[in-house]
Amino acid sequence: MTFRPASTLTFHNAQTVLDDGLRAIADGQSQIDLSGLTAVDSAAVATLLAWHRAAHQAGKPLSFKNLSPNLESIVALYGVGDLLHVHADASHH
């Protein structure tokens, strides 16, 4: 089963979502499905980076799928798409 955060990943709940994702990664999750996220801010990017770092440090692969256009925009704004191995998906347009 793929870890899938709830609908919001913002400053207000980022710590809880981060912790849930870290537990999922520790339990062997290699993919995070972001399709349920409807509200994001810069804390979402920080969370993705923290998950990526944790997986990398543990020697585990991690990929992100189904980024919303809003999240893709924030990732692009911060210039971390290559680091996170996420790129704009033309199917959203």
MOPAC internal coordinates of N, CA, C and O (Angstrom, degrees):
PM7 1SCF
backbone

  N    0.0000 0     0.00 0     0.00 0    0    0    0
  C    1.4520 1     0.00 0     0.00 0    1    0    0
  C    1.5228 1   109.47 1     0.00 0    2    1    0
  O    1.2310 1   120.82 1   -41.51 1    3    2    1
  N    1.3034 1   116.04 1   138.49 1    3    2    1
  C    1.4516 1   122.55 1  -178.59 1    5    3    2
  C    1.5210 1   110.25 1   -89.55 1    6    5    3
  O    1.2310 1   120.53 1   -42.89 1    7    6    5
  N    1.3226 1   116.59 1   137.11 1    7    6    5
  C    1.4604 1   120.54 1   176.13 1    9    7    6
  C    1.5218 1   108.68 1   -68.26 1   10    9    7
  O    1.2310 1   121.19 1   -46.68 1   11   10    9
  N    1.3295 1   115.32 1   133.32 1   11   10    9
  C    1.4605 1   120.84 1  -178.27 1   13   11   10
  C    1.5248 1   108.87 1  -137.27 1   14   13   11
  O    1.2310 1   120.00 1   -73.64 1   15   14   13
  N    1.3445 1   117.61 1   106.36 1   15   14   13
  C    1.4678 1   119.48 1   178.78 1   17   15   14
  C    1.5210 1   111.64 1   -63.16 1   18   17   15
  O    1.2310 1   120.82 1   -20.94 1   19   18   17
  N    1.3177 1   116.04 1   159.06 1   19   18   17
  C    1.4640 1   121.86 1   177.88 1   21   19   18
  C    1.5285 1   110.27 1   -67.28 1   22   21   19
  O    1.2310 1   120.31 1    13.99 1   23   22   21
  N    1.3140 1   117.01 1  -166.01 1   23   22   21
  C    1.4591 1   121.27 1  -168.95 1   25   23   22
  C    1.5205 1   115.53 1   -76.32 1   26   25   23
  O    1.2310 1   119.72 1   164.67 1   27   26   25
  N    1.3203 1   118.13 1   -15.33 1   27   26   25
  C    1.4560 1   120.39 1  -174.86 1   29   27   26
  C    1.5218 1   110.89 1  -125.68 1   30   29   27
  O    1.2310 1   121.20 1   -45.72 1   31   30   29
  N    1.3278 1   115.30 1   134.28 1   31   30   29
  C    1.4608 1   121.20 1   172.45 1   33   31   30
  C    1.5233 1   107.01 1  -139.03 1   34   33   31
  O    1.2310 1   121.84 1   -92.36 1   35   34   33
  N    1.3192 1   114.09 1    87.64 1   35   34   33
  C    1.4568 1   121.50 1  -178.20 1   37   35   34
  C    1.5259 1   109.34 1  -130.69 1   38   37   35
  O    1.2310 1   121.13 1    -0.81 1   39   38   37
  N    1.2997 1   115.45 1   179.19 1   39   38   37
  C    1.4630 1   121.63 1   178.86 1   41   39   38
  C    1.5320 1   111.61 1   -51.39 1   42   41   39
  O    1.2310 1   120.37 1   145.98 1   43   42   41
  N    1.3295 1   116.90 1   -34.02 1   43   42   41
  C    1.4693 1   121.01 1  -174.65 1   45   43   42
  C    1.5250 1   113.98 1   -69.41 1   46   45   43
  O    1.2310 1   119.89 1   151.42 1   47   46   45
  N    1.3310 1   117.82 1   -28.58 1   47   46   45
  C    1.4653 1   118.83 1  -177.75 1   49   47   46
  C    1.5290 1   113.13 1  -128.69 1   50   49   47
  O    1.2310 1   120.13 1  -169.17 1   51   50   49
  N    1.3232 1   117.36 1    10.83 1   51   50   49
  C    1.4658 1   120.69 1  -173.54 1   53   51   50
  C    1.5254 1   112.48 1   -59.12 1   54   53   51
  O    1.2310 1   119.61 1   140.76 1   55   54   53
  N    1.3219 1   118.34 1   -39.24 1   55   54   53
  C    1.4723 1   119.55 1  -177.83 1   57   55   54
  C    1.5249 1   111.54 1   -63.45 1   58   57   55
  O    1.2310 1   120.49 1   137.64 1   59   58   57
  N    1.3195 1   116.67 1   -42.36 1   59   58   57
  C    1.4638 1   120.46 1   179.27 1   61   59   58
  C    1.5259 1   111.07 1   -65.24 1   62   61   59
  O    1.2310 1   120.33 1   134.20 1   63   62   61
  N    1.3350 1   116.97 1   -45.80 1   63   62   61
  C    1.4630 1   121.00 1  -179.96 1   65   63   62
  C    1.5297 1   109.93 1   -65.42 1   66   65   63
  O    1.2310 1   120.62 1   140.20 1   67   66   65
  N    1.3288 1   116.42 1   -39.80 1   67   66   65
  C    1.4659 1   120.71 1   177.26 1   69   67   66
  C    1.5179 1   110.02 1   -58.26 1   70   69   67
  O    1.2310 1   120.45 1   130.10 1   71   70   69
  N    1.3289 1   116.74 1   -49.90 1   71   70   69
  C    1.4605 1   120.98 1  -178.76 1   73   71   70
  C    1.5255 1   111.79 1   -61.20 1   74   73   71
  O    1.2310 1   120.19 1   138.35 1   75   74   73
  N    1.3343 1   117.24 1   -41.65 1   75   74   73
  C    1.4681 1   120.77 1   178.18 1   77   75   74
  C    1.5244 1   110.62 1   -61.30 1   78   77   75
  O    1.2310 1   120.72 1   136.75 1   79   78   77
  N    1.3221 1   116.22 1   -43.25 1   79   78   77
  C    1.4637 1   120.70 1   179.44 1   81   79   78
  C    1.5176 1   112.19 1   -66.61 1   82   81   79
  O    1.2310 1   120.43 1   140.11 1   83   82   81
  N    1.3206 1   116.78 1   -39.89 1   83   82   81
  C    1.4634 1   119.98 1   178.24 1   85   83   82
  C    1.5204 1   111.23 1   -63.05 1   86   85   83
  O    1.2310 1   120.37 1   141.51 1   87   86   85
  N    1.3398 1   116.91 1   -38.49 1   87   86   85
  C    1.4688 1   120.35 1   176.09 1   89   87   86
  C    1.5329 1   110.17 1   -64.18 1   90   89   87
  O    1.2310 1   120.59 1   137.78 1   91   90   89
  N    1.3265 1   116.47 1   -42.22 1   91   90   89
  C    1.4632 1   120.28 1   179.47 1   93   91   90
  C    1.5308 1   110.96 1   -62.88 1   94   93   91
  O    1.2310 1   120.39 1   137.88 1   95   94   93
  N    1.3223 1   116.86 1   -42.12 1   95   94   93
  C    1.4638 1   120.75 1   178.32 1   97   95   94
  C    1.5233 1   110.09 1   -64.30 1   98   97   95
  O    1.2310 1   120.19 1   136.10 1   99   98   97
  N    1.3257 1   117.25 1   -43.90 1   99   98   97
  C    1.4651 1   121.38 1   178.27 1  101   99   98
  C    1.5250 1   111.29 1   -61.64 1  102  101   99
  O    1.2310 1   120.71 1   149.89 1  103  102  101
  N    1.3405 1   116.25 1   -30.11 1  103  102  101
  C    1.4637 1   120.87 1   179.53 1  105  103  102
  C    1.5258 1   112.33 1   -84.78 1  106  105  103
  O    1.2310 1   120.42 1  -176.76 1  107  106  105
  N    1.3353 1   116.80 1     3.24 1  107  106  105
  C    1.4549 1   119.90 1   174.00 1  109  107  106
  C    1.5121 1   116.44 1   105.55 1  110  109  107
  O    1.2310 1   119.46 1  -174.95 1  111  110  109
  N    1.3218 1   118.63 1     5.05 1  111  110  109
  C    1.4640 1   120.19 1   177.39 1  113  111  110
  C    1.5200 1   109.59 1   -65.30 1  114  113  111
  O    1.2310 1   120.69 1   -45.64 1  115  114  113
  N    1.3243 1   116.29 1   134.36 1  115  114  113
  C    1.4610 1   119.76 1   179.23 1  117  115  114
  C    1.5275 1   111.19 1  -117.17 1  118  117  115
  O    1.2310 1   120.84 1  -179.01 1  119  118  117
  N    1.3222 1   115.99 1     0.99 1  119  118  117
  C    1.4627 1   119.44 1  -179.51 1  121  119  118
  C    1.5234 1   109.23 1  -142.79 1  122  121  119
  O    1.2310 1   121.13 1   -41.82 1  123  122  121
  N    1.3270 1   115.44 1   138.18 1  123  122  121
  C    1.4523 1   120.95 1   177.50 1  125  123  122
  C    1.5180 1   107.72 1  -119.43 1  126  125  123
  O    1.2310 1   121.15 1   -57.95 1  127  126  125
  N    1.3148 1   115.40 1   122.05 1  127  126  125
  C    1.4661 1   123.15 1  -178.52 1  129  127  126
  C    1.5263 1   108.27 1   -93.20 1  130  129  127
  O    1.2310 1   120.68 1   -65.88 1  131  130  129
  N    1.3141 1   116.31 1   114.12 1  131  130  129
  C    1.4585 1   121.51 1  -175.98 1  133  131  130
  C    1.5270 1   112.24 1  -100.16 1  134  133  131
  O    1.2310 1   120.08 1  -165.05 1  135  134  133
  N    1.3191 1   117.46 1    14.95 1  135  134  133
  C    1.4654 1   120.97 1  -175.21 1  137  135  134
  C    1.5245 1   113.53 1   -65.11 1  138  137  135
  O    1.2310 1   119.97 1   156.92 1  139  138  137
  N    1.3281 1   117.67 1   -23.08 1  139  138  137
  C    1.4528 1   119.95 1  -178.54 1  141  139  138
  C    1.5112 1   114.42 1   -82.70 1  142  141  139
  O    1.2310 1   120.28 1   169.22 1  143  142  141
  N    1.3325 1   117.06 1   -10.78 1  143  142  141
  C    1.4600 1   120.00 1  -176.80 1  145  143  142
  C    1.5284 1   111.08 1   -74.29 1  146  145  143
  O    1.2310 1   120.94 1   -57.72 1  147  146  145
  N    1.3045 1   115.80 1   122.28 1  147  146  145
  C    1.4624 1   120.30 1   177.00 1  149  147  146
  C    1.5193 1   111.99 1  -114.43 1  150  149  147
  O    1.2310 1   119.80 1   158.02 1  151  150  149
  N    1.3250 1   117.99 1   -21.98 1  151  150  149
  C    1.4619 1   121.98 1   178.80 1  153  151  150
  C    1.5200 1   108.63 1  -125.95 1  154  153  151
  O    1.2310 1   120.99 1   -61.21 1  155  154  153
  N    1.3386 1   115.70 1   118.79 1  155  154  153
  C    1.4586 1   121.11 1  -179.63 1  157  155  154
  C    1.5241 1   109.46 1  -136.92 1  158  157  155
  O    1.2310 1   121.37 1   -23.57 1  159  158  157
  N    1.3319 1   114.99 1   156.43 1  159  158  157
  C    1.4553 1   120.52 1   170.29 1  161  159  158
  C    1.5233 1   107.21 1  -142.48 1  162  161  159
  O    1.2310 1   119.64 1    13.65 1  163  162  161
  N    1.3064 1   118.30 1  -166.35 1  163  162  161
  C    1.4594 1   120.31 1  -175.89 1  165  163  162
  C    1.5250 1   112.48 1   -61.58 1  166  165  163
  O    1.2310 1   119.83 1   157.19 1  167  166  165
  N    1.3225 1   117.94 1   -22.81 1  167  166  165
  C    1.4709 1   120.38 1   176.93 1  169  167  166
  C    1.5318 1   110.87 1   -62.71 1  170  169  167
  O    1.2310 1   120.03 1   152.28 1  171  170  169
  N    1.3182 1   117.54 1   -27.72 1  171  170  169
  C    1.4680 1   120.70 1   177.93 1  173  171  170
  C    1.5223 1   110.23 1   -63.81 1  174  173  171
  O    1.2310 1   120.45 1   137.50 1  175  174  173
  N    1.3247 1   116.75 1   -42.50 1  175  174  173
  C    1.4610 1   120.27 1   178.97 1  177  175  174
  C    1.5256 1   110.06 1   -64.30 1  178  177  175
  O    1.2310 1   120.20 1   136.69 1  179  178  177
  N    1.3156 1   117.22 1   -43.31 1  179  178  177
  C    1.4618 1   120.75 1   177.83 1  181  179  178
  C    1.5263 1   110.77 1   -59.99 1  182  181  179
  O    1.2310 1   120.54 1   141.29 1  183  182  181
  N    1.3185 1   116.57 1   -38.71 1  183  182  181
  C    1.4634 1   121.19 1   179.30 1  185  183  182
  C    1.5231 1   110.83 1   -66.54 1  186  185  183
  O    1.2310 1   120.25 1   134.81 1  187  186  185
  N    1.3292 1   117.13 1   -45.19 1  187  186  185
  C    1.4683 1   120.56 1   178.18 1  189  187  186
  C    1.5323 1   110.26 1   -60.19 1  190  189  187
  O    1.2310 1   120.86 1   137.95 1  191  190  189
  N    1.3240 1   115.96 1   -42.05 1  191  190  189
  C    1.4674 1   119.45 1   178.95 1  193  191  190
  C    1.5330 1   111.28 1   -63.93 1  194  193  191
  O    1.2310 1   120.16 1   139.83 1  195  194  193
  N    1.3113 1   117.30 1   -40.17 1  195  194  193
  C    1.4681 1   120.78 1   178.81 1  197  195  194
  C    1.5245 1   110.99 1   -65.65 1  198  197  195
  O    1.2310 1   120.37 1   138.64 1  199  198  197
  N    1.3271 1   116.91 1   -41.36 1  199  198  197
  C    1.4728 1   119.90 1   176.82 1  201  199  198
  C    1.5241 1   110.32 1   -62.79 1  202  201  199
  O    1.2310 1   120.95 1   135.16 1  203  202  201
  N    1.3290 1   115.78 1   -44.84 1  203  202  201
  C    1.4652 1   120.90 1   179.97 1  205  203  202
  C    1.5329 1   110.12 1   -59.18 1  206  205  203
  O    1.2310 1   120.67 1   133.76 1  207  206  205
  N    1.3275 1   116.33 1   -46.24 1  207  206  205
  C    1.4646 1   121.93 1  -179.28 1  209  207  206
  C    1.5289 1   110.47 1   -62.34 1  210  209  207
  O    1.2310 1   119.93 1   135.98 1  211  210  209
  N    1.3260 1   117.74 1   -44.02 1  211  210  209
  C    1.4673 1   121.16 1  -179.31 1  213  211  210
  C    1.5254 1   110.99 1   -62.78 1  214  213  211
  O    1.2310 1   120.43 1   136.05 1  215  214  213
  N    1.3181 1   116.79 1   -43.95 1  215  214  213
  C    1.4651 1   120.31 1   179.68 1  217  215  214
  C    1.5270 1   110.15 1   -65.15 1  218  217  215
  O    1.2310 1   120.64 1   136.26 1  219  218  217
  N    1.3263 1   116.39 1   -43.74 1  219  218  217
  C    1.4649 1   121.03 1  -179.60 1  221  219  218
  C    1.5278 1   110.41 1   -61.26 1  222  221  219
  O    1.2310 1   120.41 1   135.35 1  223  222  221
  N    1.3305 1   116.82 1   -44.65 1  223  222  221
  C    1.4676 1   120.69 1  -179.57 1  225  223  222
  C    1.5232 1   111.76 1   -64.67 1  226  225  223
  O    1.2310 1   120.65 1   150.78 1  227  226  225
  N    1.3285 1   116.36 1   -29.22 1  227  226  225
  C    1.4624 1   120.71 1   178.74 1  229  227  226
  C    1.5292 1   111.99 1   -87.56 1  230  229  227
  O    1.2310 1   120.76 1   178.78 1  231  230  229
  N    1.3435 1   116.16 1    -1.22 1  231  230  229
  C    1.4592 1   120.11 1  -179.69 1  233  231  230
  C    1.5103 1   113.19 1    71.88 1  234  233  231
  O    1.2310 1   120.60 1  -153.25 1  235  234  233
  N    1.3397 1   116.46 1    26.75 1  235  234  233
  C    1.4603 1   121.39 1  -178.05 1  237  235  234
  C    1.5229 1   110.15 1  -110.53 1  238  237  235
  O    1.2310 1   120.71 1   -36.12 1  239  238  237
  N    1.3315 1   116.25 1   143.88 1  239  238  237
  C    1.4666 1   118.45 1   175.31 1  241  239  238
  C    1.5264 1   110.00 1   -74.59 1  242  241  239
  O    1.2310 1   120.43 1   -28.31 1  243  242  241
  N    1.3114 1   116.78 1   151.69 1  243  242  241
  C    1.4571 1   120.93 1   176.54 1  245  243  242
  C    1.5116 1   108.76 1  -150.12 1  246  245  243
  O    1.2310 1   120.93 1   -48.11 1  247  246  245
  N    1.3121 1   115.83 1   131.89 1  247  246  245
  C    1.4590 1   119.98 1   176.00 1  249  247  246
  C    1.5198 1   109.18 1  -131.50 1  250  249  247
  O    1.2310 1   121.90 1   -24.70 1  251  250  249
  N    1.3153 1   113.97 1   155.30 1  251  250  249
  C    1.4613 1   122.04 1   178.51 1  253  251  250
  C    1.5161 1   107.93 1  -115.04 1  254  253  251
  O    1.2310 1   120.91 1   -42.01 1  255  254  253
  N    1.3254 1   115.86 1   137.99 1  255  254  253
  C    1.4609 1   118.25 1   178.35 1  257  255  254
  C    1.5249 1   109.83 1  -133.64 1  258  257  255
  O    1.2310 1   121.76 1   -21.72 1  259  258  257
  N    1.3180 1   114.24 1   158.28 1  259  258  257
  C    1.4664 1   123.18 1   174.79 1  261  259  258
  C    1.5312 1   113.57 1    62.07 1  262  261  259
  O    1.2310 1   120.79 1  -132.77 1  263  262  261
  N    1.3221 1   116.09 1    47.23 1  263  262  261
  C    1.4576 1   119.41 1   174.72 1  265  263  262
  C    1.5207 1   109.61 1   -70.53 1  266  265  263
  O    1.2310 1   120.78 1   -41.47 1  267  266  265
  N    1.3086 1   116.11 1   138.53 1  267  266  265
  C    1.4594 1   120.39 1   175.90 1  269  267  266
  C    1.5251 1   108.83 1   -71.92 1  270  269  267
  O    1.2310 1   119.98 1   -20.35 1  271  270  269
  N    1.3194 1   117.64 1   159.65 1  271  270  269
  C    1.4641 1   119.43 1   175.52 1  273  271  270
  C    1.5323 1   112.34 1   -56.74 1  274  273  271
  O    1.2310 1   119.99 1   143.18 1  275  274  273
  N    1.3305 1   117.63 1   -36.82 1  275  274  273
  C    1.4690 1   120.00 1   178.49 1  277  275  274
  C    1.5185 1   110.92 1   -62.79 1  278  277  275
  O    1.2310 1   120.41 1   134.25 1  279  278  277
  N    1.3212 1   116.83 1   -45.75 1  279  278  277
  C    1.4561 1   120.04 1  -179.59 1  281  279  278
  C    1.5248 1   110.60 1   -67.72 1  282  281  279
  O    1.2310 1   120.07 1   140.35 1  283  282  281
  N    1.3219 1   117.47 1   -39.65 1  283  282  281
  C    1.4736 1   120.35 1   176.33 1  285  283  282
  C    1.5218 1   110.39 1   -58.26 1  286  285  283
  O    1.2310 1   120.43 1   139.79 1  287  286  285
  N    1.3246 1   116.78 1   -40.21 1  287  286  285
  C    1.4669 1   121.09 1   179.93 1  289  287  286
  C    1.5217 1   111.28 1   -64.16 1  290  289  287
  O    1.2310 1   120.40 1   137.17 1  291  290  289
  N    1.3260 1   116.85 1   -42.83 1  291  290  289
  C    1.4635 1   120.09 1  -179.73 1  293  291  290
  C    1.5268 1   110.23 1   -67.53 1  294  293  291
  O    1.2310 1   120.39 1   137.72 1  295  294  293
  N    1.3275 1   116.87 1   -42.28 1  295  294  293
  C    1.4646 1   120.90 1   177.59 1  297  295  294
  C    1.5292 1   109.50 1   -59.65 1  298  297  295
  O    1.2310 1   120.23 1   136.57 1  299  298  297
  N    1.3281 1   117.17 1   -43.43 1  299  298  297
  C    1.4685 1   120.97 1   179.13 1  301  299  298
  C    1.5284 1   110.86 1   -66.11 1  302  301  299
  O    1.2310 1   120.52 1   139.28 1  303  302  301
  N    1.3216 1   116.62 1   -40.72 1  303  302  301
  C    1.4649 1   120.98 1   179.59 1  305  303  302
  C    1.5238 1   111.26 1   -58.10 1  306  305  303
  O    1.2310 1   120.71 1   138.01 1  307  306  305
  N    1.3255 1   116.24 1   -41.99 1  307  306  305
  C    1.4602 1   120.73 1  -179.86 1  309  307  306
  C    1.5272 1   112.67 1   -83.62 1  310  309  307
  O    1.2310 1   120.25 1   172.68 1  311  310  309
  N    1.3307 1   117.12 1    -7.32 1  311  310  309
  C    1.4558 1   121.21 1   176.26 1  313  311  310
  C    1.5149 1   114.69 1    69.10 1  314  313  311
  O    1.2310 1   120.00 1  -147.64 1  315  314  313
  N    1.3280 1   117.60 1    32.36 1  315  314  313
  C    1.4619 1   120.40 1  -176.93 1  317  315  314
  C    1.5359 1   113.18 1  -112.33 1  318  317  315
  O    1.2310 1   120.12 1  -167.38 1  319  318  317
  N    1.3275 1   117.38 1    12.62 1  319  318  317
  C    1.4610 1   120.51 1   179.97 1  321  319  318
  C    1.5156 1   113.17 1   -58.47 1  322  321  319
  O    1.2310 1   120.32 1   136.82 1  323  322  321
  N    1.3385 1   117.00 1   -43.18 1  323  322  321
  C    1.4643 1   119.88 1   179.54 1  325  323  322
  C    1.5233 1   111.59 1   -67.24 1  326  325  323
  O    1.2310 1   120.62 1   138.86 1  327  326  325
  N    1.3231 1   116.43 1   -41.14 1  327  326  325
  C    1.4643 1   120.39 1   179.17 1  329  327  326
  C    1.5252 1   111.03 1   -61.10 1  330  329  327
  O    1.2310 1   120.86 1   138.16 1  331  330  329
  N    1.3288 1   115.95 1   -41.84 1  331  330  329
  C    1.4612 1   120.71 1  -177.98 1  333  331  330
  C    1.5280 1   112.62 1   -86.58 1  334  333  331
  O    1.2310 1   120.81 1   177.27 1  335  334  333
  N    1.3248 1   116.06 1    -2.73 1  335  334  333
  C    1.4635 1   121.20 1  -177.98 1  337  335  334
  C    1.5270 1   111.56 1    58.62 1  338  337  335
  O    1.2310 1   121.38 1  -139.56 1  339  338  337
  N    1.3192 1   114.97 1    40.44 1  339  338  337
  C    1.4642 1   120.06 1   174.13 1  341  339  338
  C    1.5165 1   107.70 1  -123.40 1  342  341  339
  O    1.2310 1   121.70 1   -38.07 1  343  342  341
  N    1.2912 1   114.36 1   141.93 1  343  342  341
  C    1.4560 1   120.14 1  -178.81 1  345  343  342
  C    1.5150 1   107.50 1  -139.28 1  346  345  343
  O    1.2310 1   120.65 1   -24.46 1  347  346  345
  N    1.2978 1   116.36 1   155.54 1  347  346  345
  C    1.4633 1   120.68 1  -179.55 1  349  347  346
  C    1.5200 1   109.59 1   -56.28 1  350  349  347
  O    1.2310 1   121.10 1   -46.31 1  351  350  349
  N    1.3012 1   115.49 1   133.69 1  351  350  349
  C    1.4596 1   122.70 1  -179.57 1  353  351  350
  C    1.5202 1   108.10 1  -101.72 1  354  353  351
  O    1.2310 1   120.50 1   -63.23 1  355  354  353
  N    1.3254 1   116.65 1   116.77 1  355  354  353
  C    1.4594 1   121.04 1  -175.98 1  357  355  354
  C    1.5307 1   112.53 1   -62.34 1  358  357  355
  O    1.2310 1   120.18 1   161.77 1  359  358  357
  N    1.3327 1   117.27 1   -18.23 1  359  358  357
  C    1.4695 1   119.00 1  -178.46 1  361  359  358
  C    1.5244 1   112.42 1   -68.48 1  362  361  359
  O    1.2310 1   119.99 1   163.86 1  363  362  361
  N    1.3338 1   117.63 1   -16.14 1  363  362  361
  C    1.4740 1   120.36 1   178.81 1  365  363  362
  C    1.5132 1   111.58 1   -77.95 1  366  365  363
  O    1.2310 1   119.67 1   163.69 1  367  366  365
  N    1.3212 1   118.24 1   -16.31 1  367  366  365
  C    1.4656 1   120.60 1  -172.30 1  369  367  366
  C    1.4996 1   112.45 1   -98.34 1  370  369  367
  O    1.2310 1   120.10 1   180.00 1  371  370  369

